[in-house]
Amino acid sequence: MALKKSELYSSLWKSCDELRGGMDASQYKDYVLVLLFVKYVSDKYANDGNALIEIPKHKEAGKGGSFSDMVFWKGKKEIGDELNKIIARLAEANDLTGVIDVADFNDDEKLGKGKEMTDRLSNLISIFENPELDFSKNRADGDDILGDAYEYLMRHFATESGKSKGQFYTPSEVSRVIAKIIGINQVKGFSPTIYDPTCGSGSLLLKAADETDQSVSIYGQEKDVATAALAKMNMILHNNPTADIRKGQSTLSNPLFTDPKTHQLKTFDFVVANPPFSNKAWRNGFDPSNDEYNRFADGIPPTKNGDFAFLLHIISSLRSKGKGAIILPHGVLFRGNAEAEIRKNLIRRGYIKGIISLPANLFYGTGIPACIIVIDKENAAVRTGIFMIDASKSFVKDGNKNRLREQDIHKIVDVFNNQKQIEKYSRLVSHAEIADEKNDFNLNIPRYIDSQETEDIQDIEAHLLGGIPKADVDALENYWQVYPTMKSKLFTRNSERSNYFKLKIEQKHIRVSVFSHPEFTDYANEINRVCVNWHKRNAPVLKEIRKNDKPKKIIHTLSENLLAAFAGKKLIDNYDIYQYLMTYWAAIMQDDVYSLVTDGWDAGNEVEYAENKKDWEGRIIPKLLLTAKYFRKEQEAIERLEADRDGITREMEEIVEEHSGEEGLLEEVKNDKGKITKGNVQHRIRELIKELSQQHKQDQSSIAAEPKMKYGKRNADQSEMESELDELTVLEKYLSLIEKEAEANKKVKEAQAELEKKLLVKYKALSREEIKTLVVDDKWLTHINHEVQNEMDKVSQRLAQRINELVERYTIPLPQLAESVKALEKKVNAHLGKIAFQ
């Protein structure tokens, strides 16, 4: 049975991380990713005589260059040395020496000595033996399982690697934004070239290449040898084995991509980059004032800051109609001196098409905010402005980092590509405004886009005289546009002060008045109709999912339809609705769809058992859903039995609460952990019966022997017996409840077991149409409809909460409050006077 896609990546990371020990993640990744690479090429190319990657074979097991050769050495003491040899053979056969053989699998300082190394490497290989990690058909269904797994591991290694060591990886969300805005998806009729001068692990290049159907020639340079090796492996793993990745040199001092005829920089159709921020050593190895490639004609960057050096290198590496994007810290937008001069020249040349301000703390190795600068040479001569986006607030917290959500990515891309101007978010700023005396070519985004939330200003007059300020009521105009008569239903104008309103209803009725207003109902019905229509359009498509369909294409079509359906609807942001779907896709729906395209709708008849072989769940149809659909009466009967049992449990808890404490009647039956057990209760009851019986006999004997026993002693004995009788009564009642609870539990379990039997039979008996209805209508689309309804509720809640807030703020004027304080003060003083007199 197929492992869920979401579980595949997380289990892979968890298993690898457990075997890391004390090794730094930045080093451990070299081992894990090399094994992933060997597994992939072995699965993909082992039996393909025409493959671009040759897998060395040998008649003797363990002597070839494949993953199966690695498996042979599991548990053997020579495993470390033999893994090095296997990787070396694979590297030599494919000109990958210095790429995949960087990590030493026989390093006892990192991997442990003797048995520790043997066990660690054996376990690591076992992780990749998982049958679900069969990459022989990777990308066959249009979805890059291997690439996604590699991306998942890279992100986690970057997260764990700490400051400066995680810079090999550009967050995939940022890479996707860049890939979608540089225009490579518009290429028709030719094979474009794309270049990254500081390519790291190559993720930016790959994301961009994935945006076009054309064959792309990929070029990248990376200074760090180990990271360049990651990039080369990444290219092969993502089915781009011909990508030209060059290593070991600084791009600024020694660019490795040059034209052999002109000895100038080689130029490309597209360039992308995420260079090291504010590099202080950018001049090492060359003199920028005598640069042989003439990259610094628009100015030489400061000696201790190389941000503009990389930007100028990119511009020089673009063809006359080339386009590109670079990630740089915000300082490049506003710093002065040499950088101000460069910035001025680039603006005047028209090279800068746009600037996107990103949230802080997105990148690994630094928390400073960054921006994307989009370059477009093709239209530079006629460009009259720069399109700016302030997306600095568009993120979600993810551990100790921030992350762009799906809705943030989509909105940035839509707004930028359509040059759509949105208040407090985006704006086309003219060169004239940028160049005026006030701005002087400063590109700091807040100068042009005020994204700050509107300040909630306190009205002094309202505090003194009462009334709700007209300005605060008018600020809710977006609601009044949708609910035009609701305003007059809730408020009336103050007859004496025209700029103030009074609430027409009691404060406690605000929420009900909002939710019951006819215009609110009409709007809710309108949104519901949108949901119903979207449901009707997409349910038939989803019910036609077949084996080998492409999941990413399915969710793309579905999500774009949802985004379009809610476009232009007031009060609700269609990107928020889009995010609900994408979140559900990541958490639940993608696993269902991958099951369907792998095994068909028969997956709906299947159940999956937990490791204990007892607990189980439907593979794509949850038990709860099937129960609600077909076994509601049985479930209601179980709930009644549970309610009876819970009533007994509460009665027991009340007895424990009443009779606990130092001298409580239940203290004797508590164990070392303070728990009451049936055995302890039974044992104590036997003790009490025995003691009371003996006491009774002694009393009878004493009375017969000494009829005139002293009253005091007889009274003490009587008191002790009464105490023990009380304890016995409580214990017998508690024991009875224990037995009733056990019997009630038994009934619940029997009813549940009977229901589970019926469920298992029903799963097998489900027809294809029943499965489709359960999965598509009752599970997927019902969830999205619920999310939309929740969003509607939030919208109205916000209105009701704001009105409540304004009423509470201004209902009682300050003079009235002051009089109340005086009255209370007078009462307090009176009480204090009485106390003093006494």
N, C-alpha and C positions, 0 to 999 in steps of 0.2 A: 504493500500500500504506500502510495507516494507521501513523502514527508512534505508538510506544508512549506511553501516557499519562505514565508516569514520566519518559520522555525529553523529552516535550513541554515540561514545566515547567522542567526543568533546562537544556534548550537555550535556552529563551526567556530565562531569567535570565542564562546565560553570554553570550549574544549581546548583550543589553542592557548588561551590566556591562562588556564589552569596549569598548563605545562611550562609556562614561562619561568616560574621560580623567581629568582631575584634579578633576572636579566632585564635591562632597559628595553622598553617596547620599541624604541628606534633601532635597536640591534636585532631583537627577536623577529621583527617583521621580515628581515632578510632571509631567515630560515623558513618561515611559514609560507611566504609568497613564492619562494623558489620551489617548494614542494607542490604548491598549487599549480605552478607553471608546468612542472614535470608531469603532474597528473593530467592536466589539460592536453598537452601535446601528445601524451601517450594515448589517451582516449581518442583524440581527434585524428591523429595521423599514423598510428602504429601500422595499420594495414592498407595504407594508401601509397601506392608506388609513385604517384604523381604529385605528392604533397610538397609544399614549399619547405616543410620541416622534416628532416630525416631522423628517424628513431633507430639508433644503432641496435642491431640484434646480435645475439651470440647463442651458439648451440648449448652452451653451459649456463644454467640458471644463475642469475645474479651478476653476470659478466657483460650484460648489454648496457643500454642507456635509457631504459624505460622505467616507468613507475613499478611495473611488475618485478623488475630486477631489484628495486628497493624493498619490496615486500618480502623477497626471499631472505633478506638479511635481518628481518625482525627477530629480536631476542638473541642475536649472536653478538659476541663481544667485539667483533671487527666492524660492526655496523657503521660507526662514524667514518672510518677510513674508506669503507666500500661505497658509502653514499657519495663521498667526494669523487671517487673514481667514476661512478655512474654519471654524475653531473658533468664531469670533465669530458667523458665520451660524447655526451649529448651536445655539449658546448663546441667541441672540436668539429663535430660533424656538420654544424650549422653556423659556423663563424660567430659563435656566441661566447667565446672565451673572453673573460673579463666582464661578462654581463651576468650570466647565471651562476658562475662559479666564485662569486665574491665571498659568500659566507663559508666558513670552515666548519663542516659538520663533525670534525674530530677535535674541536677546541674544548678541552676538559675544563678550562676556566669558566667558560660560558655555559656548557652543557652538563658539567659534572664529570666525575671520574668513575671508571669501571661500570658497575651495575647501574649506577644512577644515570649515566649517559645512555647505556643500552636501553633502559626502560623508557627514558624520556623520548628518545628518537623512535623507538618501537611504537610507543603510544601516539606520537605525532603522525606517523605513517598510518596507523590504524584509523585516525580521524578521517583521513582522505580516502580510506577504503570504503567509506559509506556508499552503498549502492546508489543512493540518491545523488551522489556527486559523479554521475556518469555524464561526461561532457561530449560524448561521441556525436550527439545530435544537437549540440549547443547552437543556438540561433536558428534551428530548423523551424521553429514556430514563430520566428520573428522576435523572440525575447531572449535577451542575453543573460542567461542564468549565471554563466561563469563571470562575465563582466560585472554583473551586479554583486556577486559574491566577493570579487576582487575589490570593488569599490567599497563594500561594507567593511572589509578587513582594513583597507587603507584608512578609512575614516576613523576607525577605532584605534588603529596604531597612532594616527596623528593626535587623537585626543589624549592618549596615554603617554605620548612622547615628551610632553612638557614644552616649555618655552624654547624657541629657536630650533628644536629638533622636529617639529611638526610642519615645517614650512615646505616640505616636499609635496604637500597635498593642498589643492585648492578645493574648498567645499563644493560639492557637486551642484548645489543649488545656484551658487554664483556662476559656476561654469555654464550651467544651462541658460542663465540669463544672457551671458555674453554670446553664447552660441546662437541664440535666437534673435539677437539685435544687430549682428554685424552684416546680415544680409546674405549669408552663404546659401540659405534656402531658396533664394531667388535666382541662383545660377542656372542658366539653361544653355545647352549646346556646347559646353566645353568642360574639361576636367580642371577644377580649380586647384591652386596650390595654397597651402596654409602653413604658417611658421610660428613657432614660439621660441624666442631667444633665451628664455629661462624656464624650460619646460617642466622641471620637476618630474613628477611621475607621469606626466603626459595627459592628465585628465582634461585639461582645457582643450587640447588639440582633438581628443577623441569626441568630446561632447560637440564640438563644432563640426567635425567630420560627419557625425551622425545626423546632422540637420539637413543634409542634402542627399538626393538620390544619385548624384553624379559621382563618378570615381574621383577620389581626392588624393592628391600627393601630399604627404605629411612630412614636415621637417621640424626638427627640434634640437636645441643645444642646451646642455646641462653641465654646469661646472663640477658638481659633486659626482664622483664616479659611481658610488652605490646607488644614488638616486637616478642617475642616467640608466643604470641597469634595470631599475624598477620600470622606468619609462619604456625601455625596449621590450621587456617582458609584457608590459601592459599593452603595447601595440600588437604583439603576437596574440595575446589572450583575447583581444578585441577584434581579431581577424584583420589586422593591418600589418602583416609581417614585413611588408616592403617599406614601412616608414623609415625615414633616414634620421636616426637619433645619434648625435655626435656629442662626445663627452670630454671632460677634463680640462676645459679652457674657459676663461671668463669671456662672455660674449662681447663685452665692451673693449677689452684689451686685445682680444684675438678672436674675432668673429670667424667661424669655421665655414659659413656659407657665403662664398664670394664667386664672382663671375671670372672664370679663368682668362677670358679675353680682355675685359676692361679692368680687371683687378679691383673692381668696386664691389659693393655689397650685392649679393644676389637679391632680386626683388620677387615679391609674392603677391598673390591676389588678396590674401587675408593674413593678418598677423594678430595674434592674441598673446597676452602675457600677464603674469602675476609675479613681478620681480621682487627681490628682497626690499623691504621698505627702508628708505633713508640710509642706503648703503654708504658708509663712511670711507670705504676703501675702493671706491669705484674707479679711481684714477690709476690704481696699481697696474704697472706693466705698459702704460702708454701715456702720451702727452696729448690731451684733448685739443690744445691750441694748435697742434700740428697733426691733426687726425687725417690719416691717409684716405679715409672714406668720406670726409667732408660732412660728418654728421652734425657738427655743432655750429653751422652757419647762422643759426638763429640765436646763438648765445651759448656760453659755456656754463654749465651748472656749478653751484658752489663746491669747493674742494671737499667738504665733509658731508655732502648730501647728493646722492646719485639718482634721485627720483626722476628728474627731467632727462638725465642721460639715457635712461632706458626708453623714455617716451620719444626722444629724438632719434634713437636707434630704430625704433619701430617705424617712425615716419619715413626714414631713409630706406627701410626695407620693404616699403610698399610700392607697388607699381603705380603708374599714373592714375589709374582708376581704382586703386586698392582701398580696402577698408579694414579697420581693425579696432581693437579695444584693449585697454590696459587697466589693471587695478593698481591704484596708488593711494597713499595716505592723503587725507584732506588738505594737508599743508601745501600741496602743490597748487591749490586753488587760490591761495591768498598770501603766501610768503613773498617777501619783497626782494629788493636788490637784483641780483643776477636772474633769479627765478621770475621776478616780475617782468623783466625785459623779454625773457624767452616766452612767457605767457602772452605778452602783448603781440609779439611777432606771429605766434601760432594762431591767435585770434584773427589778426589782420589777414593772414593767408587763407583763412576759412577752413582750416584743416579739422577743427573740433566741431563735430556734428552734435554731440550731446554729452551731458554729465549726469550720472546717477549717483546720488548720495546713498550709501549703504548704512545699515545699523552698525553700531560699535560691537566689538567682541564676536565677530563672525569668523575670524581667521585663526588658524592654529599658530601659536607662537607669539601672538600679539593681541591686545585688546583694543587698540586704537581704531577709530572709525576710518573707513576707506571709501573710495569712490571709484566708479568705472568711467573712464574717459573714452568716448567713442570717436574714432577718427574716420573721416571719409574724404579721400582725395578727389574722387570723381566729380563731386559737385562743389568743390571748395571755391571755385572762382565766382560762383553766383550765390554763395551762402551769405545770408544777411543776419543770421542769429544763431543762438545755441539753445537747444532744447534741454531743459533741466527737470530732473525728478528728485524730489526729496522723499526717499523711501526709508529714512532713518528710523521711523517708528514701526516699520513693517517687519515684524519678526515674532518668534516665540522662543521662550527659554527652553534650552535643551541641555540639561546637566549644567556644567559651568560655562557653556557657550550659548550664544544666540544663533538662531537658525531661521532662514527664510522659509515660510510656509509655501505650500503649493499655490495658494491664492495670491501671495506676495509676488511670486515668480510670474504668474500669469498676468497680473495687473501691470507690473513693471513693463513686461514685454508688449502687452496690448497698447498701453499708453504711449510707450516710446515709438513703436512701429507706426502707430496711427497719429503720432504727434498731437495727442489729445490733451487739451489744457483743462486741469481740474483744480479748483480752488484749494489752496493749502497743500497741494501735492505736485503739480506739474505746470510748467509754463515755458513758452517759447520767448526767450529774452533776446531782444535785438542787439546787434553789435553796437548800435548807437548808444543804447542805454548802458551797455557794459563799458563803453569807452568814455562816457561823460565824466565831468569833473568829480562828481560825487563818488563814482565807482572806480574809475581809473584802472580798468582792466582786472579788477579783483573779481574772481569767480566764486567766492564763497556763497554757497547756496542760500543761506538765510537772508542775504541781501536782496534776493529776488523772489523767494518763496517764504512766506511767513506760515510755518506749519505749527506754530504754537497753539495750544488749546485756548479758546476764548476765556478770558478771566471772568470768574463769577464775582461780580462787583457788588458789594454791600451798599444798599441805598440808605443814607443817613435819615432822610425825611421819612421814609417808610418805617424805620426803626423808632423814630420819635412820635409819628402821628398815626402809624398803622397803614394798612393797605398794601396790596401787591403791586410793585412797579410795573408800569406798562411795558417797559423795556424787557423785563424778564418774561412777560407773557408773549410779547412779540418774538422773542428769541426761540419760541416753540413753533415758529411759522411753518417748518416742514411738516409738523403734525396737522396744523390748521388747514394746510393745502389739501390734505387727504380727508380730514374730518372738519369741513368748513363750518358746520353749525355747532360743533361740540364746544367751541370757545364760548359762545353765548349761553350755552347750557350750564357751563361751569362758572363763568365769571359775569359780573355786572360792573359797569363803570362807576367809580366813586363820583357822586353828584357834585361834591364840593371841590374835588381835586381830580381833574380830567386825566392826569397821567398815572392814575392809580386805579386798581381794580379791587373788588371784593369777591370772595367766594360765595356763590349762590346756594351751595349745598353744605351739609354738615361734612366736616373733614373726614369722618369715618366712612362716608359714602363715596369718596373720590374714586377708589378703585372700581367699585361696582358701576358707577356712572360711566366711567371710561369703557369698561368691557361690555356694558349692555347698550351702549349708544348705537343707534341704527347704522350710522356711518362706519363705525368700527366693525359691525357685523358685515356690512357690505364689502368693506375692504378685506376682511378675513375670508369671505366667500370668494372674492376675486383671486386672492392668493391660492385658495384651495383649488379653484378652477385651473389655475396655472399648473399646480401639482398633478391634478387629474389628467390634464391634457398631455403633460410630459410623460406621465405614467402610461397613458394609452399609446403614445407614439413609440415608446422605448421598450415596453414589456414584450411585444411580439418579437422585436429584434433580439432581446436577451434570451427569449425562449427558443431561439434558433441557433444558439451557440453549439458548435460542432467540434469534434476532435480536430486538433491541429489548427484551430482558429488562433488568432494572435491576441492575447490578453491586453497588451498595451494599446492596440488599435481599438479594442472594445471599450476600454475605459476612456480613451481619448474622445471617441464619438459620443459616448454617454455624457461625459462631463461637459463637452462643448455644447451639447444640446441643452443641458441644464443651465449653463451660464447664459445662453441666448434666451432661454425661456423667461428668466427673471431680469433680463436687461431692461433698464428704464423704469423698474418698479420703485416707487417712492417708499421711503422708510426702511426698506430692506436692501442690503448691499448684495448684489448677485455674486460677488466674489466670496462673501461669507457663506452663501449657500453652496457654492462650488467647493469650498473647503470642507464642508460637512461630508460631501460625497467622497472627496479625496482621502479624508481621514478614515472614513469607513472602508474605503478600498484598501488602504494600507493595513488596517487592523483585521478585517474579516473577508471582504469581498474578493480580493485578489487571490486568496487561497482557494476559495470556492471556484473561481473561474479557472484557475490553473488545474484544479481537479477535473473540471468539466472538459477542458481542451485536451487533457491527458487520457481520461478514462470514459468520457461521455456522461450522459445523464444517469447511467447506472450507479454512479457515485452516490446518488441520492438514496439508494437502497442499502448502502454500506454503513457499518458502525465501526468505531475504532476503540480498542481496549487500552487502558492504561497499563503501566508496567506491572501492577499487581494482578493483572488479568481478571479483575472483578469489576472495577469501575469502567464505564464506557460512555461514549457520546456518539451521536450521529456524525458522519463524516462531513456532510455539508448541510444537513437538516438537524438543528438542535432538538434534543429531547423535549424541551419545554414547548417548542413550536408544534411538534407533532402531538404532544399531549393536549395543548390548547385546542387543536383542530379536531381531534378525534376522541379524546378521552377526558372531556371536561368533567363529566359526572364522577368518574373515578378519582380525579384530582380533587374535586370538592369533598368527596368522602374522606380522602386522606387528610385534607385540611381540617375537617371536623375532628378527626381522630387526634391530630396534632394539637388542636385547640384544647381538647379534653386533657391530653397529656401535659400541656403547658399549664393548665389550671392546677393540676396536681403539683407540678413543680413549684408554682408560685406559693401554694399552700405550705409546702415544705420549707421554702425560703423564709416565709413569715414566721414559722415555728422556730427556725434557726435564729432569726433575728431577735425574737422575743426571749429565747432561752440561752443566748450566748453571753459571754462575759465571765468575769472571774468566778462568780458563784452560780453561773447558769446551770440549768438542769441538763444541758447537752455537752458540757465541757468534758465529761468523763469519756465520751465516745469519739472524741476527735483524735486523729492520728497526728504524727509529727508535723505534717503539712497543714494542719488545721482543717482537714476534711473529715466528714462523717461517713463511715462505711457501714454497710449492712452487717458485716461480721462483728464489728465493734458494738453495734446496737444490740444484736442478739446475745452477745457475750455479757453485756452489762445487764440486760433483762434477766438472764439466768442468775447472775450474781445477786441482783436485787430480790428476786423471788426466794432464793436460798437464804439471804440475810433476813428477810421479813419472816420467813417460816421459822428460822431459828429464834428470832426475837420474840415471835408469838409464843413459842414453846417455853422460852425462858420466863416470859411474863406470867404464863400460867403456873409454872413451877414456883415462882417467887410469891405469887398471890396465895398459893396453897400453903407454902412454908411460912410466910410472914404476912398474914392478912393485914397487919397494921403497918405496912411499909410506909416510909415517909412520903408525904405528898409531893415534895419537890423532886425526888428522884423519879417517882412514877410519871410526873409531868414531863420531865426531860426525855424519858424513854418514849413517851407518847409523841412528843414533838419530832423526835428523830424518825420514828416510824411514819409520821405524816409526811415528812420531807421525802422519804424514800418512796412512799406511795405516790406522791406528786411526780417524782422523777420517773417512776414506772409507768404512770399514766401517759406522760409526754412521750416516753420512748416507745411504748406500744402503739401510740397514734402515729409516731414518725415511721415506725417499722411498717405499719399498715400502708402508709403513703408510699414508702419505698417499693413495696410489693405491687401497689396499684400503678405506680409509675412504670415499673418494669413490665407489667402486663399491658399498659397503654403503649409503651415503646414497642412491645412485641407486635401489637395489632398494627401499629404504623408501619413497621418493617415488613410485615406480611402483606399489607395492602400495597406497599411500594414495590415489593418483589413481584406481586401479581401484576401490577401495572407495567413493570419492566418487561415481563414475559409478553404481555400484549403488545408493547411497543416494538419488541424485537420481531414479533410476527408481522406487525404492521409495516415495519421498514421493508421487509422482504416482499410484502404484497403490494407496495405502492406502485401505481402505474406511472408511465412516463409523464402523462398529463398532470397527475397529482403532484409529482416531484417538481415539475416546472412551476406549478401554481404556488407550492410551498416555498420554493427557493426564490423565485422572481417576485411574485406578488406579496406573499406573506412575510418574507424575510428581508430581501434587499430594498424593494421600493417602499414598503411600509416603514422601514427604518428612516429612509430619507424623508418621507412625508412627516414623520414624527419630529425630525430635526427642524423642518421648515415651520411646523406648528410651534415648536419651542422658540424659534426665532421670532415668530409673530408675538408670542407671549412676552418675550423680552422687550420688544419694541414698545408694547403697551405698558409694561411694568415701568419702563424708563419714564414714560410720560406721567404716569400716576405718582411715581416716586418724586419726580421733580416738582409737581404741583404740591405734594405733601411737604416737601422741603421748604418751598416758598411760603406756604401757609404757616408752618411752624416758626419760620424765621421772623415773620412780620405780624402775625395775628395779635400778639400782645405788645403794644408800644412800650418804649423804655420808661416813660413817666408812670404808666400803669404798673410796670414791673417794680419801679422804685417805690410806689405806694404800697405794693404787696410786701416788699422787703421791709419797709418801715413798720407795717402792721405785724409782721412776723417778729421783727426785732422787739416791738413793744410787748408781745406775748412772752418772748424769751426772758426779757428783763423782769417782767412780772413774776415769772416762775423763779428766777434767780433771787428776787427779793424775798419771796416766801421761804426759800431754802435758807437764806441768810438769817431771816427772822427766827426760824426754828433753831 
